[in-house]
Amino acid sequence: MAAEDVSTERWVEYIKLDDKEDGNLVHACTCHACHTMLLVTGYMLACGHTLCSGCLENITECPLCKCARTIAGPNMALRSLALGLKATCQFGCVTGNVEVILKHLMADCLRVTVVCTHAGCGALVPRKELKDHRDSCEWAIVRCPCGGEMERLDISEHLSTVCPKGNIKCHMGCGATIRRCEAFGHQATCPDAVVPCTVRGCPEIVRRRELADHMAKSMERHARVASNLAMCLQRQLVTDKWAGEMKPMAVAVKGLEITSFAWFLHPFKAELLKGREKFCSPVFRALQGGWRMVLEKTPEGVWLLSLLLTTRVESALVRFKFVLPTCSHERDTEHFYFPHGGVVFREGQARGGNVKMSQADLETYTTSRGMGGEVCQDCLLIHLYIQEVDTVQI
């Protein structure tokens, strides 16, 4: 039976029996209560009358002879006799016996009314219009561009509320129509997004479309901000032990930030007694690259302290200094400085200088320091201060 059919009995109204059939035979093939043709199995009562299943469910006694409702069993003979009667489709499509007409109605006839198969719909439409109805049925299961499946009547709300592929207006007011999943990325280019001024130290926050105008109108103010920051950095980088006299910087500080790292060599003296001549720090990340500090003894017996660029796509112009603090933090702490103008680093290159101390002097800088919850009695501490610069005169 086709999926859209409710029951076999509903097709009786579309079957037209041949007028030449014996009336008594036709009457015998019907339910004795409702006179519906027995296209499904009828049930014989003990009194001999045959009823369809629909009538049998609603009676307590035989409607003809008033005998008790006692079922003797299914009357398969009458159903077989009914299916063999000559008939035609009500619409004149097919002629044959009832069984042939029944199969035609359930599967092929385009003029009969059938039920939409989508759960929740239940609409009755002519079979010839069923395909068009299914294509537009609100209860049909459809796939959203985001991959989700739902009934067609829910797709509109889904697209307007939660669907990541649904179109929305930019909430920042630029008027652009974007997909919901692209909203975060759109903020990076939206002309109406609120952004801070790109000059470090300037407190202004403006819309991106107004940033160029702000930069043009605030050049004098930005110059004062940069000058003040540069003076602060000079006070941080230049101390009474900086080699040479105080001079204006020949470069502009790129990030206006100094990054510092501490390297603990432990145990230090014990390793020297074993004859170790090279110490390397773990690789650390700074200025978009990987770096390592190296302390090694040259063939001439001089200790060399250097900074090695292990990984970076582009070369870097860097200002840096090493500091070896004593355990007492006295003012004569040893410093190693490098040129004000910076040193160019390329991947795999090291830059540094000789430690102007003997091995015995270097050992005096070891101290007791806490290391991972324990106290190390033999530790050499080296501080690194590093800063990237641009080669622009100021």
N, C-alpha and C positions, 0 to 999 in steps of 0.2 A: 504493500500500500504506500502511496506517495506520502512524503513528510508533511504536506500541507493539509492532508485529509484528517478530519476529526473522527469519523467512523464510516463504516460501509453504508449504514442506513441513510446517511444524508444524501446519497446519490439517487435514491429512489425517485425523487421528484423530477429527475432528468431522463428517466427511462419511460419510453412510450411502448406499451405492449401492442402486438399485432392484433388487429380487430378480428382476424380469422381464428384466433385461439379460442378454445372451448371455455366459456364463462365459468362452468363448474370447476374446471381444472385450475383456472386462475384464482377462483375463490378459495380452493383447497390449499393454495400456496401462500396464503396470507395469514396474518395473526388473527385469531378468532375474536380478539377483543378490539384492536384498533384497525384491523384490515390493512396493515402495512405488509408489503411483500417481504417474505422471509429471505432476505439476502444474507442474513447472518443466521446462525443456528437457532431454531425455535425449540421450546421445551414443552413436552407433552405432560399434561396432568393425568392423574389416575382416572379421571372421568373421560379421557380420550380427546379433550380439546387441546389445541397447540397455541401457545402464546409466545410473543417475542420477549427478549430479555428485559426490555424496558417496561412492559406491562407486568411481567412477573414480579418485579421488585416493588410494585405499588399495590398489590392485592393481598388479601388474606383468604379469599375464596374464589372459585371460578366465577367470572362475571356472567357466564351463560347459564350454567345449571346450578350455581350456588353451592357446589360441592366444596369440601375442604381443600385448601391449597396443598395438595400432595404431588410432588414432582416425580413423574415416572422415569424421566430421562430425556436427553436431547433427541429431537426428531430430525435426524440428518437426511432422511429420505425426502421430506418435504422441501428442504433447502436445495438439494440436488435437482429436484423436479422444477423448482422456481428458476434456478440458473439456466435450465434448458429451454425455457419459454422463448418464443420468437419475439424480438423487439427492435426498436430503432432508437437512436439518440434523439432527444427532444428537439435538437437543433438541426436534425437531418444529416448529421456528419457520417454516421456509420449505421449499417443494418446488420443484424445477426441475432444470436441468442442473448439472453440477459447477461451471461458471464462475459461475452465479448464486449457488450456495451459498457459493462461495469469497468472493465480494464481500460477502455477508451476514455471514460469519464475521469477516472482517477489519474491518468497519466498524460493524455494527449489533447483532450478537448479544450480549445482556447476560449470558449464562451461560457464555461461554468465559473462559478464564484469559488475562490479558494482563500485560505487563511494565510496571511503573511507569517513566515517562519521565524522572524526575529522575536526573541523573547521580550515580552512586555508590550508588543504592538497589538496583535490580534485583529488587525484590519482585514475585512473581506473585500477582495478585488477580483475582477475577471482575470483568468489566467493569462490572457494576452497582455494585460497591463502589469502583471506581477513583477517583471524585470525592472520596468521603470519605477515602480513603487519601491522595490528593494534599493534601487540606486539613490533614492531620496528619503528613505524611511528614517525617521529620527531615532529609532531604536536599533539601527544597524551599527555594528561594531566597525569603527574606522581607526586608522593609524595616524597619529599626529606626526608632524615632521621631527619631533624630538624622540620618536620611537615608541611612545606610549600608546596603548590601545584603550578605547572607551566608546560609549554610545555617542552617536552623532549629536544628540541634543545637549551633551555635556562639553563638546569640543570648543564652543565659543567661550564659555566661562574659563575653561582650561587655558586657552590661548591668552586671555586677557588678564589672568591672575598669576599662574605659576609656571607656565611652559617656558623653558629656557630659550626656545626658538621663536617665541612670540614677539611681535613688534611692539615697541613702546616708544614714547617720546622721551627725549633726554630730560631728566628731572632737574638739570641745572639751568634749563631755559634757553638753550641754543636753538631749539626747534628741530633738531635732527631726529630722524626715525631710525632706531637701532634695535637689534635683537636683545632680549633680556640678558642673555649670556655674555653679550659684548659690552654691557653697561660699565663694568669696572675698567676695561681697557679703554673705553671711550673717554674716561676722565683724564687720561694722559694727553689727549689732544683737543678736548672740548674748549672752544674759545671762551665759554662762560664759566669754566671751572675756576675756583678760587685757589690761587697759588701764592707762595711767599716770594718776596723779591729775591733774585738770584745773587745779590751782593751780600756776602756774609756780614752780619752785624746790622743790616737794615731791617727794621721791625715791620715794614709795610707788607700788607697782604692785599692783593688786587686780583681782579679777574684776568685770565690769560690774555684776552684781547686788549687789555689796558696796560700790559706789562711793558711793551715797547715805549709807550708814551711816558710811563713812570720813569723808566731808565733815562729817557732823554731829558726829563725835567729835573731829575735828581742827581745829575752828574757831580755837582759841587758837593752835595751832601754825602754822596758815596765816596768821594775822594777823602773827605774828612774821616769817615768811618774806617777806610782802609789804612789811612795814616795812623790813626790811633791803635789799630790792631797790630800794625807793623812795629810800633814803638813798644807795645807790650811783649811782642815776640823777641825783640832785641834784648829786653831786660831778662827774658828767660834764657836765651841762648848765650849771651855774652856775660861772663863773670870776670872777676879780677885775675883769673888764671888763663883767660883767652889769649892765645898767642898773638902778639902784635898790638897795635893801638886800635882804639875804637874808630871805625870808619863807617860811612853810610853803606848799606847793603847794595851790591851791584846786581841783585836779582830780586824779582817779586816772588813772595811766598805763594805757592800754588793753592794749597789747601788751608793755609793759615792755622794748621794744627801740628803739634809735635807728638809723635808716638814714641813711647818708651817701652823697653823690654829689659827684664832682669835675667841673667844667666848665672846659675849656681854651679860651680865646678866642685864636685865633692866625690870622694876625697881627693884633695889636690896634692898635698905634700907626699902622701903615700904613693901616688902614681908617679910623681917625679923620682922618688927613690927607686922605683922599678925601672926607670929609664924611659918612661913615656915622653914623647916629644911633640905630640899633636893632640889637641882637644877640639872637638866639634860640638856645637850646640844642636839641639833638635831644630828642625825647619819650622819657622813661624811665618804667618801671613801678615803682610803690611804693604801698603801702596800698590795694591792689585798684583802682588807677586809673592813668591816664596823666598825667604832669606835664611841665612845661617851665619852664626859667628864662629870664627876659627882662631885659635891660639896655637901657634906652632913654633918650633925652634928651627932656625935656618942652619945650613951647614957651617956658617960662620959663628954659630953659638949664640946668636941674638934671637930673642923672642919676638915674633911678629903677630900683632893683633889685627885681624881684618874682618870685613863684612863681605859675604858671598851672596850674589843674586842667583838663586837656583832655578827659578822659573818666572818668566814674565814675557808677554808677547812683544811689548815695545820696550825700548831702552828708557832709562829713567835718570833724571838729573836730581841728585840727592845731596842734602846737607846732613851730616851726622857727626856724632861724637861718642867716644867711650869714656866712662867714668869708673874708676876703681876706688870705691869708698873704703876707708879704714874702719876698724871695729869701733873706734872712738868718735867717728864722724867729725874729725878735726878739719880745720880750714885748709890744711895742706894735702887734702885728698888728691890723688893723682888723676889728671885729666889727659885725654888724647883728642886733639881737635883736628879737623880737616877744613879745607879752604871755605871761606865765606860763600864763594860763588858756586859751590856744589861740585860733586864728582859724578861723571857719567858712568852708569852701570848698564851693561848688557848681559843677557842671560849667560850664566857660566863664568862671569868675571868676578874677581874679588878686589876690593880696595881697602887699604889700611896703612899701618905704619909700624915701625919698630917700637917696642916697649923699652924705653931708655932706663932700664933697671937690670941688674944682674939677677940671676936665679935666686940668690939669697935675699935680695931686696924684694923680689916678687913674692917670696914666701911670707914676708912680714905682713902682707895684705890679707892673708887668710884669717878667718875669724870663726867664732862659734855662732851658728845660725840654726833656727828651727827649720827642719825639712820633713814635711809630711807627718807631723806629730812627734818627730824625734829631733834631738839636738845633735847637729853635726859639728864635731870639734875641729874639722879640717875642711873649710869651705872657702873658695875664692869667689867673690861676687863681682860681676861685671855688668854695669848699666849701659844700655844703648839708647841714645836719643836720635830719632830719624825724622826727616822732613823732606818732602818733594818740593822743588821750586821750578819756576819758568825762567828762561833766559831773556828777561825783559827789563830794560833799564828803568829805574824809578827815580 
